Amino acid sequence: MKPHPQLALTTTVDNLEFRVAKGRMRPHEVFFAYARRCFAAGEFERALALVNAYRTLAGTDPAAIRMIADIEAKGFSANDIPADVAQGVRDEYDIFNAIPAEIRSLPIRPENYIAIHPFAAKTAKLERWKIEEPGPVRTEVVRQGSKLWDACEQIEYDVFTAPDIGYFSENEFRRIPDFDHFGRQEFIAVSRSGQIVGVMRLTYADGSQLSAGMFQTYDHRQELNIFPDKDHYLRTLDPRKMVDLTSMAIDRGERDSRASKALISGTIRRIWETGRRYALACIDTPFCRKLKGRALDFQDLGPSTYYWGSPTTACILDTYSVPRGAMKAFIPYFRAKGLVERVRCDQSAGQDGRSDIV
């Protein structure tokens, strides 16, 4: 496995840390590189938004002008660019403009798109994530076939099809069928006053070799631009020790609240209960930065890239890195608790298929 090149420059601006590696491409040229990739994939509206952003920075580049002509020949113009795609490109463009001029002028490696990917500034002390009981909210495991499964799919659908998010288009089934083909799945659900306000969809695999069809994040590794060496690293892991955080949906009024924190803590506890260790995920980039700011050590698998209409980062979390010192006792405790829960559920099979983990 080839190591990433050593970082040549690190600077902090507006509490964001920007890091640039030596290479062949200036940062803004990544817009054009992604435009080429989107064009080749038939994503003409996104390609047009990206190449227009590049032209704003690069002027009359003949290659960019030719690409715009090729896109227009396909019948697409700037008026056809969806609002979410246009906003995503504008957001990334704003990030680029926040980079100091001395960084914008440096070349980077195109496969290490980190020049316009902000990292949370390092501080002397980070408030580490604490695995604690959720207090006034209730966290539970919801299995397929249980009475609460439909309610979990409903909130997932409502959040992902909301007009200001638009990850999926509305459909007559009022649920998201794109995840149906994966294997064993569960929801971690958090509720307040008896009402489910947030869910995390977990996908498990049984095979010993990572392959297509196991996990959403891995299946979409090309769209997420996962680095080749990170792809190789993923294939060295045992999928039976991994969980894919396929989706996270939480009511708008509960975000950044105890309910949101309980949902993430409940997910980590469930990973330990099932004897897993690693969590794969593709996370909205700003939210990923917030999690890192709480010392949840998600490791980037690729750059911040456009996925489902917004800047997204593919990453992996070694959940054993979450607790420190005496808190590591939580891991064997919850693994043992998971065994007890499985035995209890087996004995009560045929009831509602649900296992509380609070």
NORBEL-V943751 format. One record per pair of residues at least 6 apart in sequence whose C-alpha atoms are under 6 Angstrom apart, sorted by the first residue. I is the first residue (numbers start at 1). J is the second residue. Records with the same first field share a line. If there is no record, write none. Layout:
I = J, J
This chain:
7 = 20, 21
8 = 21
9 = 19, 20
10 = 18, 19
11 = 17, 18
15 = 121
16 = 118, 120, 121
17 = 118, 119, 121
18 = 118
19 = 115
20 = 115
21 = 108
22 = 107, 108
23 = 107, 108, 109
24 = 107, 108, 109
25 = 107, 108, 109
26 = 106, 107, 108
27 = 115
31 = 50, 54
32 = 51, 54
35 = 47, 50, 51
38 = 47
39 = 47
45 = 81
84 = 309
85 = 309
88 = 310
96 = 116
113 = 303
127 = 294
128 = 294, 295
129 = 294
131 = 265
134 = 262
137 = 191, 192
138 = 190, 191
139 = 189, 190, 358
140 = 188, 189, 356, 357
141 = 187, 188, 355, 356
142 = 186, 187, 354
143 = 186
146 = 352, 353
153 = 175
156 = 249
157 = 175, 176
159 = 249
160 = 166, 167, 168
161 = 167, 168, 169, 170
167 = 308
184 = 203, 204
185 = 202, 203
186 = 201, 202
187 = 200, 201
188 = 199, 200
189 = 198, 199
190 = 196, 198, 263
191 = 197
197 = 250, 251
198 = 249, 250, 251
199 = 248, 249
200 = 247, 248
201 = 245, 246, 247
202 = 244, 245, 246
203 = 243, 244
204 = 243
205 = 214, 239, 240
206 = 240
208 = 238, 239
210 = 235, 239
212 = 219
215 = 244
217 = 281
225 = 302
226 = 301, 302
227 = 302
230 = 301
241 = 276, 277
242 = 276, 277, 278, 279
243 = 279
244 = 279, 280, 281
245 = 280, 281
272 = 334, 335
273 = 334, 335, 338
277 = 319
278 = 317, 318, 319
279 = 316, 317
280 = 316
281 = 314, 315
282 = 313, 314
283 = 312, 313
284 = 312
285 = 311, 312, 313
298 = 315, 316, 317
299 = 315, 316
300 = 315
301 = 314, 315
302 = 314
304 = 311, 312, 313
305 = 311, 312
